[in-house]
Amino acid sequence: MILYRKGLLARAMRTLEIKELHAWQAPVFKDILAFRDVLYTAPTGQGKSVLFQLPAVMEGGEHLTIVVSPMLALQYDQVKKLKSKGVAACALNSDLTPAARRAMLEVLPHMMLLYLAPEQLSRGDLREALRHCDVSRVVLDEAHMLVQTRDSFRPSYGMIGDFIQALPNRPQTIACTATATKQERQEIQQALGMRNCVCHCTSVYRENLYLTVREVGHLDQMPAAVLSELEDWNRKGLALVFCQTVQEVQSLTKYLESRDWRACGYYAEMSKKEKEACANDYADGKYNVMIATSAFGLGVDIPNIRLVIHAGLPLGLSDYTQQIGRGGRNGKKTRCILLYAPGDEKRALRILKGNAGEDVSPIKKHGVTALVKAIQSSDCLWASIARYYGERVEVSCGHCTQCRRKKNIA
């Protein structure tokens, strides 16, 4: 490991165009520089990536930082931004031709950061290439996915810890995400084999997100309820509507288009080209409403989403918190409206069971139950969310459904 010489940090910050670290970042970064295993949480858009990019740039290519990232779009976005600043970064994934893959693996010893999905870690050619690299740290971005997916549709998440242990020299291990409960943080540390891990957790509360919960009489009335919310919208920024199934996305998109809304649908089963075109057109304002499954959530970096609607109960409190976090990244007031129908709790559990192909895990059941309790409670919704993540709550937000109801009663 290199010594962090005087001026090295300042040079790296200039490279990444960072003027100063936020107050919450400084203690996290101090532990990272001390080469400790670190797990940290912070709301979406608060600068989590900077904290592992900075030391990689400071090392100047003498060592390699591996970033395990869940989605290709997120990998490409990060690598594109880093390259534009002169940072040697690359993304290794299934999009590469065999020749391009071989060429990338050859230059890997000279890279600062390597982005890849967990499925790549078992590839023999990568493991062979890493024999010629000095891997200083392995970073798991969106770390909550390790707990949520390793036993279902992304089993490779469960193998990341074995990969880390198999490296010739044990690297520093870093995990970061927007949300993780105390139990999830413990599971992440255990799965990755983190040693004497230091945890830094910032509050999940975002004061610019105004949370509203409304019950819809019947599931069949959900499209009309979404349309009503859109018609009440001030049309500032963009709107994002989450649905639970592909069929719902397709149906709602057609419904809104038939009523002259510029809407596009987005889900995992679309081709890469279709998803890229849809996301780019949405970000550019060609469409002002995106109808999507959770596939649109991770890695979204569109600052002016000002309305987030859930057309049905999300699949747990973690899903809900992650998804409303896609809104208001520019700091402006954003309305987040959760529409749910009777029977949505049982429906959410059926969807989870279908996704897993087995019984729903106790953690996922607890997430759904916690969400239902939160929206049915008379307590501040943000306070309920914060308690779920183990935060001590002293005040109410003053502007969620429950807080507004109390003001009206008073």
RODO-2510 file (C-alpha; in nm, 4 decimals, decimal comma):
residues 410
     n   res          X          Y          Z
     1     m     0,0000     0,0000     0,0000
     2     i     0,1369     0,3389    -0,0929
     3     l     0,1938     0,6149     0,1584
     4     y    -0,0423     0,9072     0,1180
     5     r     0,2096     1,1805     0,0673
     6     k     0,1319     1,5463     0,1305
     7     g    -0,0482     1,6958    -0,1654
     8     l    -0,1631     1,3621    -0,3047
     9     l    -0,5178     1,4045    -0,1759
    10     a    -0,5400     1,7602    -0,3060
    11     r    -0,4279     1,6446    -0,6503
    12     a    -0,6848     1,3636    -0,6543
    13     m    -0,9614     1,6040    -0,5518
    14     r    -0,8679     1,8372    -0,8351
    15     t    -0,8762     1,5453    -1,0771
    16     l    -1,2251     1,4447    -0,9638
    17     e    -1,3315     1,8110    -0,9487
    18     i    -1,4151     1,7995    -0,5787
    19     k    -1,3766     2,1235    -0,3858
    20     e    -1,4321     1,9768    -0,0398
    21     l    -1,5843     1,6771     0,1341
    22     h    -1,9230     1,7026     0,3016
    23     a    -1,9359     1,6828     0,6792
    24     w    -2,0602     1,3213     0,6755
    25     q    -1,7922     1,2147     0,4245
    26     a    -1,4866     1,3237     0,6225
    27     p    -1,4934     1,0578     0,9000
    28     v    -1,5769     0,7836     0,6480
    29     f    -1,2888     0,8857     0,4254
    30     k    -1,0526     0,8979     0,7224
    31     d    -1,1262     0,5317     0,7985
    32     i    -1,0894     0,4385     0,4316
    33     l    -0,7482     0,6074     0,4182
    34     a    -0,6540     0,4137     0,7323
    35     f    -0,7191     0,1008     0,5229
    36     r    -0,9947    -0,0249     0,7477
    37     d    -1,2912    -0,2258     0,6247
    38     v    -1,5786     0,0200     0,6045
    39     l    -1,9552    -0,0033     0,5543
    40     y    -2,1406     0,3233     0,5061
    41     t    -2,4883     0,4368     0,4131
    42     a    -2,6001     0,7705     0,2725
    43     p    -2,9023     0,8871     0,0731
    44     t    -2,8958     0,8658    -0,3045
    45     g    -2,6976     1,1446    -0,4686
    46     q    -2,4937     1,2360    -0,1585
    47     g    -2,1514     1,1358    -0,2925
    48     k    -2,0941     0,7763    -0,1856
    49     s    -1,8823     0,6869    -0,4910
    50     v    -1,6329     0,9669    -0,4328
    51     l    -1,5137     0,8025    -0,1135
    52     f    -1,3693     0,4974    -0,2904
    53     q    -1,2754     0,6772    -0,6114
    54     l    -1,0485     0,9241    -0,4325
    55     p    -0,8055     0,6672    -0,2844
    56     a    -0,7978     0,4823    -0,6171
    57     v    -0,6908     0,8025    -0,7933
    58     m    -0,4425     0,8791    -0,5165
    59     e    -0,2751     0,5433    -0,5809
    60     g    -0,2178     0,6501    -0,9408
    61     g    -0,2556     0,3070    -1,0998
    62     e    -0,0042     0,1373    -0,8695
    63     h    -0,2960    -0,0576    -0,7243
    64     l    -0,6379    -0,1627    -0,8528
    65     t    -0,9763    -0,0919    -0,6975
    66     i    -1,2492    -0,3392    -0,8003
    67     v    -1,6023    -0,1999    -0,7838
    68     v    -1,8801    -0,4594    -0,7887
    69     s    -2,1793    -0,2768    -0,9304
    70     p    -2,5211    -0,4284    -1,0129
    71     m    -2,6201    -0,2660    -1,3417
    72     l    -2,4456    -0,2030    -1,6722
    73     a    -2,5958     0,1443    -1,7025
    74     l    -2,4515     0,2389    -1,3655
    75     q    -2,1099     0,1002    -1,4591
    76     y    -2,1015     0,2839    -1,7910
    77     d    -2,2123     0,6103    -1,6314
    78     q    -1,9409     0,5968    -1,3648
    79     v    -1,6659     0,4951    -1,6077
    80     k    -1,7662     0,7624    -1,8598
    81     k    -1,7456     1,0352    -1,5945
    82     l    -1,4110     0,9078    -1,4645
    83     k    -1,2565     0,8852    -1,8112
    84     s    -1,3681     1,2401    -1,8900
    85     k    -1,1519     1,3485    -1,5947
    86     g    -0,8500     1,1498    -1,7063
    87     v    -0,8942     0,8611    -1,4629
    88     a    -0,7951     0,5139    -1,5864
    89     a    -1,1200     0,3232    -1,5367
    90     c    -1,2940     0,0449    -1,7268
    91     a    -1,6081    -0,1703    -1,7159
    92     l    -1,5815    -0,5431    -1,7763
    93     n    -1,9131    -0,6959    -1,8770
    94     s    -2,0998    -0,9169    -2,1223
    95     d    -2,1361    -0,6372    -2,3788
    96     l    -1,7691    -0,6655    -2,4773
    97     t    -1,6609    -0,8643    -2,7810
    98     p    -1,4042    -1,1391    -2,7094
    99     a    -1,1300    -0,9246    -2,8644
   100     a    -1,2266    -0,6162    -2,6621
   101     r    -1,2404    -0,8249    -2,3467
   102     r    -0,8906    -0,9666    -2,4053
   103     a    -0,7548    -0,6182    -2,4724
   104     m    -0,9091    -0,4831    -2,1528
   105     l    -0,7725    -0,7661    -1,9406
   106     e    -0,4231    -0,7033    -2,0811
   107     v    -0,4225    -0,3407    -1,9615
   108     l    -0,5858    -0,4205    -1,6274
   109     p    -0,2575    -0,3898    -1,4316
   110     h    -0,2459    -0,0216    -1,5344
   111     m    -0,6051     0,0614    -1,4372
   112     m    -0,7122     0,2535    -1,1273
   113     l    -1,0708     0,1271    -1,1127
   114     l    -1,2411    -0,1797    -1,2575
   115     y    -1,6216    -0,1888    -1,2589
   116     l    -1,8042    -0,5181    -1,3020
   117     a    -2,1130    -0,7148    -1,2006
   118     p    -2,0762    -1,0005    -0,9486
   119     e    -2,1380    -1,2558    -1,2258
   120     q    -1,7974    -1,1627    -1,3747
   121     l    -1,6027    -1,2642    -1,0650
   122     s    -1,6170    -1,6370    -1,1449
   123     r    -1,4734    -1,5944    -1,4970
   124     g    -1,1393    -1,7728    -1,5353
   125     d    -0,9843    -1,5110    -1,7644
   126     l    -1,0503    -1,2372    -1,5086
   127     r    -0,9009    -1,4388    -1,2252
   128     e    -0,5934    -1,5050    -1,4381
   129     a    -0,5572    -1,1346    -1,5232
   130     l    -0,5873    -1,0372    -1,1576
   131     r    -0,2806    -1,2493    -1,0794
   132     h    -0,0825    -0,9682    -1,2426
   133     c    -0,2601    -0,6904    -1,0513
   134     d    -0,2195    -0,5556    -0,7006
   135     v    -0,5807    -0,5344    -0,5844
   136     s    -0,5859    -0,2868    -0,2960
   137     r    -0,9616    -0,2791    -0,2329
   138     v    -1,2902    -0,4405    -0,3337
   139     v    -1,5966    -0,2191    -0,3180
   140     l    -1,9544    -0,3447    -0,3166
   141     d    -2,1786    -0,0650    -0,4401
   142     e    -2,5560    -0,0859    -0,3767
   143     a    -2,4632    -0,3330    -0,1034
   144     h    -2,8231    -0,3893     0,0060
   145     m    -2,8621    -0,6065    -0,3053
   146     l    -2,6341    -0,8690    -0,1519
   147     v    -2,8937    -0,9422     0,1155
   148     q    -3,1916    -0,9071    -0,1172
   149     t    -3,0758    -1,1059    -0,4214
   150     r    -2,8032    -1,3555    -0,3383
   151     d    -3,0514    -1,6386    -0,2804
   152     s    -3,2761    -1,5615    -0,5775
   153     f    -3,2154    -1,4118    -0,9195
   154     r    -2,8583    -1,2874    -0,8494
   155     p    -2,6938    -1,5822    -0,6675
   156     s    -2,3501    -1,4497    -0,7672
   157     y    -2,3855    -1,1916    -0,4895
   158     g    -2,3421    -1,4759    -0,2432
   159     m    -1,9997    -1,5575    -0,3929
   160     i    -1,8365    -1,2146    -0,3538
   161     g    -1,6963    -1,3012    -0,0118
   162     d    -1,5276    -1,6163    -0,1465
   163     f    -1,3767    -1,4123    -0,4297
   164     i    -1,2284    -1,1622    -0,1834
   165     q    -1,0845    -1,4393     0,0341
   166     a    -0,9264    -1,6077    -0,2698
   167     l    -0,7208    -1,3014    -0,3699
   168     p    -0,3449    -1,3418    -0,3051
   169     n    -0,3334    -1,0458    -0,0677
   170     r    -0,6378    -0,9580     0,1364
   171     p    -0,7735    -0,6253     0,0087
   172     q    -0,9550    -0,3543     0,1945
   173     t    -1,3287    -0,4236     0,1717
   174     i    -1,5813    -0,1412     0,1390
   175     a    -1,9599    -0,1682     0,1188
   176     c    -2,1931     0,1230     0,0549
   177     t    -2,5617     0,1741    -0,0086
   178     a    -2,8422     0,4220     0,0454
   179     t    -3,0310     0,2013     0,2879
   180     a    -2,9571    -0,0953     0,5148
   181     t    -3,1080    -0,2023     0,8441
   182     k    -2,8894    -0,3073     1,1366
   183     q    -2,9526    -0,6738     1,0573
   184     e    -2,8736    -0,6200     0,6885
   185     r    -2,5490    -0,4429     0,7778
   186     q    -2,4483    -0,7395     0,9924
   187     e    -2,5300    -0,9835     0,7117
   188     i    -2,3324    -0,7800     0,4590
   189     q    -2,0244    -0,7771     0,6838
   190     q    -2,0476    -1,1505     0,7445
   191     a    -2,1043    -1,2374     0,3774
   192     l    -1,8051    -1,0299     0,2654
   193     g    -1,5789    -1,1505     0,5442
   194     m    -1,5182    -0,7948     0,6649
   195     r    -1,2820    -0,7663     0,9614
   196     n    -1,3214    -0,5127     1,2439
   197     c    -1,5524    -0,3238     1,0134
   198     v    -1,6328     0,0393     1,0878
   199     c    -1,9933     0,1406     1,0135
   200     h    -2,0994     0,4957     0,9280
   201     c    -2,4715     0,5541     0,8818
   202     t    -2,6256     0,8865     0,7880
   203     s    -2,9959     0,9550     0,8268
   204     v    -3,2311     0,8284     0,5555
   205     y    -3,4449     1,1407     0,5974
   206     r    -3,4578     1,3806     0,3036
   207     e    -3,6414     1,6975     0,3866
   208     n    -3,7267     1,7824     0,0248
   209     l    -3,9288     1,4626    -0,0258
   210     y    -4,2951     1,5156     0,0670
   211     l    -4,4592     1,1787     0,1309
   212     t    -4,8277     1,1145     0,0639
   213     v    -5,0240     0,7896     0,1047
   214     r    -5,3643     0,7336    -0,0554
   215     e    -5,5838     0,4254    -0,0644
   216     v    -5,7509     0,3339    -0,3935
   217     g    -6,0856     0,1533    -0,3689
   218     h    -5,9913    -0,1300    -0,6042
   219     l    -5,6883    -0,2378    -0,8072
   220     d    -5,8806    -0,1726    -1,1309
   221     q    -5,9030     0,1937    -1,0315
   222     m    -5,5247     0,2341    -1,0089
   223     p    -5,4717     0,3739    -1,3647
   224     a    -5,7355     0,6421    -1,3085
   225     a    -5,5814     0,7246    -0,9689
   226     v    -5,2371     0,7684    -1,1299
   227     l    -5,3895     0,9884    -1,4003
   228     s    -5,5547     1,2034    -1,1344
   229     e    -5,2216     1,2588    -0,9574
   230     l    -5,0547     1,3519    -1,2853
   231     e    -5,3305     1,5999    -1,3665
   232     d    -5,2747     1,7652    -1,0264
   233     w    -4,9007     1,7853    -1,0929
   234     n    -4,7515     2,1277    -1,1673
   235     r    -4,5523     1,9788    -1,4587
   236     k    -4,2219     2,0936    -1,3101
   237     g    -3,9416     1,8489    -1,3843
   238     l    -4,0185     1,4847    -1,4630
   239     a    -4,2562     1,2243    -1,3202
   240     l    -4,1629     0,8643    -1,2364
   241     v    -4,4281     0,5969    -1,1779
   242     f    -4,3304     0,2597    -1,0275
   243     c    -4,5304    -0,0561    -1,0999
   244     q    -4,4633    -0,4075    -0,9721
   245     t    -4,4993    -0,6077    -1,2953
   246     v    -4,4112    -0,5722    -1,6623
   247     q    -4,7761    -0,6173    -1,7570
   248     e    -4,8732    -0,3247    -1,5337
   249     v    -4,6025    -0,1061    -1,6882
   250     q    -4,7193    -0,1839    -2,0402
   251     s    -5,0872    -0,1385    -1,9575
   252     l    -5,0402     0,1901    -1,7698
   253     t    -4,8129     0,3295    -2,0419
   254     k    -5,0795     0,2660    -2,3067
   255     y    -5,3469     0,4121    -2,0803
   256     l    -5,1557     0,7366    -2,0291
   257     e    -5,0553     0,7631    -2,3954
   258     s    -5,4223     0,7345    -2,4924
   259     r    -5,4836     1,0404    -2,2752
   260     d    -5,2115     1,2456    -2,4447
   261     w    -4,9355     1,2000    -2,1892
   262     r    -4,5789     1,1681    -2,3184
   263     a    -4,5058     0,8421    -2,1357
   264     c    -4,2538     0,5632    -2,1841
   265     g    -4,2294     0,2197    -2,0248
   266     y    -3,9122     0,0645    -1,8819
   267     y    -3,8487    -0,2885    -1,7512
   268     a    -3,5677    -0,5438    -1,7338
   269     e    -3,6906    -0,7582    -2,0231
   270     m    -3,6383    -0,4767    -2,2767
   271     s    -3,3263    -0,4911    -2,4918
   272     k    -3,0242    -0,2875    -2,3854
   273     k    -3,0752    -0,0576    -2,6849
   274     e    -3,4413    -0,0018    -2,5990
   275     k    -3,3637     0,0755    -2,2358
   276     e    -3,0873     0,3200    -2,3258
   277     a    -3,3078     0,5022    -2,5771
   278     c    -3,5966     0,5200    -2,3312
   279     a    -3,3821     0,6471    -2,0425
   280     n    -3,2022     0,9045    -2,2605
   281     d    -3,5244     1,0374    -2,4128
   282     y    -3,6758     1,0645    -2,0663
   283     a    -3,3741     1,2494    -1,9255
   284     d    -3,3805     1,4860    -2,2257
   285     g    -3,7497     1,5632    -2,1745
   286     k    -3,8910     1,3895    -2,4805
   287     y    -4,1069     1,1958    -2,2339
   288     n    -4,2174     1,3646    -1,9137
   289     v    -4,3468     1,0473    -1,7477
   290     m    -4,1549     0,7234    -1,6984
   291     i    -4,3531     0,4101    -1,6090
   292     a    -4,1127     0,1506    -1,4733
   293     t    -4,0490    -0,1554    -1,2655
   294     s    -3,7733    -0,1493    -1,0052
   295     a    -3,5296    -0,2173    -1,2929
   296     f    -3,5162     0,1590    -1,3480
   297     g    -3,4134     0,2317    -0,9915
   298     l    -3,0471     0,1513    -0,9384
   299     g    -2,7953     0,3983    -1,0679
   300     v    -3,0480     0,6507    -1,1958
   301     d    -2,8813     0,9920    -1,1971
   302     i    -3,1540     1,2242    -1,3265
   303     p    -3,1632     1,5299    -1,0988
   304     n    -3,5003     1,6800    -1,1934
   305     i    -3,7457     1,3997    -1,1120
   306     r    -4,0005     1,5989    -0,9108
   307     l    -4,2894     1,3539    -0,8804
   308     v    -4,2633     0,9867    -0,7786
   309     i    -4,5787     0,7735    -0,7790
   310     h    -4,6128     0,4153    -0,6629
   311     a    -4,9016     0,2486    -0,8450
   312     g    -4,9426    -0,0233    -0,5857
   313     l    -4,7632    -0,1250    -0,2691
   314     p    -4,3831    -0,1532    -0,3094
   315     l    -4,2229    -0,4847    -0,2163
   316     g    -4,1122    -0,3701     0,1258
   317     l    -3,9999    -0,0624     0,3158
   318     s    -3,6479    -0,0858     0,1723
   319     d    -3,7846    -0,0878    -0,1836
   320     y    -4,0016     0,2122    -0,1035
   321     t    -3,7162     0,4106     0,0506
   322     q    -3,4781     0,3296    -0,2341
   323     q    -3,7332     0,4242    -0,4996
   324     i    -3,8511     0,7544    -0,3565
   325     g    -3,4803     0,8362    -0,3380
   326     r    -3,4775     0,8642    -0,7188
   327     g    -3,6697     1,1881    -0,6833
   328     g    -3,5466     1,5333    -0,5867
   329     r    -3,1784     1,4768    -0,6410
   330     n    -3,1445     1,8461    -0,7273
   331     g    -3,2607     1,9302    -0,3752
   332     k    -3,5948     2,0765    -0,4863
   333     k    -3,9298     1,9874    -0,3351
   334     t    -4,0545     1,6557    -0,4709
   335     r    -4,3885     1,4877    -0,4137
   336     c    -4,3822     1,1116    -0,3480
   337     i    -4,7273     0,9540    -0,3655
   338     l    -4,7973     0,5956    -0,2638
   339     l    -5,1250     0,4586    -0,4014
   340     y    -5,2352     0,1228    -0,2666
   341     a    -5,5443    -0,0947    -0,2937
   342     p    -5,7014    -0,3457    -0,0525
   343     g    -5,5181    -0,6768    -0,0723
   344     d    -5,1907    -0,5185    -0,1827
   345     e    -4,9995    -0,6722     0,1094
   346     k    -5,0922    -1,0274     0,0049
   347     r    -5,0257    -0,9357    -0,3576
   348     a    -4,6757    -0,8073    -0,2721
   349     l    -4,5944    -1,1324    -0,0952
   350     r    -4,7186    -1,3330    -0,3954
   351     i    -4,4943    -1,1309    -0,6278
   352     l    -4,1956    -1,1852    -0,3986
   353     k    -4,2645    -1,5559    -0,3854
   354     g    -4,2868    -1,5675    -0,7637
   355     n    -3,9600    -1,3768    -0,8047
   356     a    -3,7765    -1,6046    -0,5617
   357     g    -3,9343    -1,9285    -0,6831
   358     e    -3,9561    -2,0348    -0,3196
   359     d    -4,1025    -1,9262     0,0119
   360     v    -4,0559    -1,5594     0,0907
   361     s    -3,7689    -1,5043     0,3353
   362     p    -3,8465    -1,3685     0,6852
   363     i    -3,6507    -1,0499     0,6018
   364     k    -3,8640    -0,9753     0,2954
   365     k    -4,1856    -1,0555     0,4811
   366     h    -4,0750    -0,8194     0,7564
   367     g    -4,0071    -0,5480     0,4983
   368     v    -4,3602    -0,5701     0,3574
   369     t    -4,5161    -0,5822     0,7049
   370     a    -4,3081    -0,2833     0,8165
   371     l    -4,4237    -0,0798     0,5167
   372     v    -4,7901    -0,1600     0,5809
   373     k    -4,7527    -0,0650     0,9484
   374     a    -4,5793     0,2596     0,8534
   375     i    -4,8499     0,3768     0,6138
   376     q    -5,1285     0,2758     0,8511
   377     s    -4,9686     0,4309     1,1589
   378     s    -5,0588     0,7758     1,2895
   379     d    -4,6870     0,8473     1,3365
   380     c    -4,4825     1,0628     1,0979
   381     l    -4,4015     0,8466     0,7962
   382     w    -4,0412     0,9627     0,7832
   383     a    -4,0067     0,8805     1,1539
   384     s    -4,1374     0,5280     1,0897
   385     i    -3,8863     0,4835     0,8069
   386     a    -3,6010     0,6116     1,0222
   387     r    -3,6895     0,3752     1,3062
   388     y    -3,6899     0,0830     1,0636
   389     y    -3,3265     0,1642     0,9859
   390     g    -3,2364     0,1897     1,3529
   391     e    -3,2268     0,5682     1,3832
   392     r    -3,3316     0,7520     1,6946
   393     v    -3,6114     0,9861     1,5992
   394     e    -3,6799     1,3028     1,7955
   395     v    -3,8934     1,5112     1,5572
   396     s    -4,1543     1,4734     1,2849
   397     c    -4,1120     1,5978     0,9278
   398     g    -4,4281     1,8115     0,9410
   399     h    -4,5273     1,7526     0,5790
   400     c    -4,6073     1,3830     0,5252
   401     t    -4,9657     1,2530     0,5137
   402     q    -4,9711     1,1686     0,8823
   403     c    -4,8173     1,4992     0,9931
   404     r    -5,0580     1,7007     0,7777
   405     r    -5,3523     1,5026     0,9159
   406     k    -5,2460     1,5849     1,2730
   407     k    -5,2198     1,9567     1,1863
   408     n    -5,5712     1,9531     1,0401
   409     i    -5,7112     1,7781     1,3478
   410     a    -5,5387     2,0272     1,5759
***
